[in-house]
């Protein structure tokens, strides 16, 4: 339940199955944000949890899980100008729900906009930040238009039905370098069909890739630049 200032970006639907590192881009098309529009969020996770089983057990679970979500939401206010506030009657807002997987549109849609954080597999601090960054207009790091200078995609190791997840797009990088530590970077075995890496960093293929547990400094810089937080 929360407020953000919006600018420009892309729209895409991304779905994660069981493990937070696996996201699948369902479709991608361009849409413009409107400058200065406020987007709000409502969290429907509690009622969903309490309907599923023993009330006491799941009330305790709900408290812990909502703490993870709240920590992720609050983390943006510590180092950026993004603020999230409870929705009252605003038309445009983000609705955090426990659906099938972890997914979000990239950028502002208008009206109710779902960010799914499934109870099984999605409730990690980094995943909450990751999906909220999608909603704020940010794509995956490995889709950057300059990625071939920083990672090598090993196409023969990728599942055939998932190869489109490694296609480059025309990204706005906010003048920041490629960041292996970005919370938006996949890990090196994402969508592997044979247990071998699907991408490796270059020139140092031993560098850590996709292991971040929270937003990197470059993630923060990009938010502040996109949303003109210093103005």
Secondary structure, DSSP 8 states (H G I E B T S, - for coil): ---EE---EEEEEEEE-SSTT-EEEEEEEEE---TT-EEEEEE-HHHHHHTTS-HHHHHHHHHHHHHHHHHHHHHHHHHSS----B-SS-SSEEEEE--SSEEEBSS--SSEEEEEE-TTT--SHHHHHHHHHHHTT---GGG-TTGGGTEEE-GGGB-GGGGGGG-------TT----TT-TT---TTTTBSSSS-SEEESS-TTS--S--SS--HHHHHHHHHHTTTT-
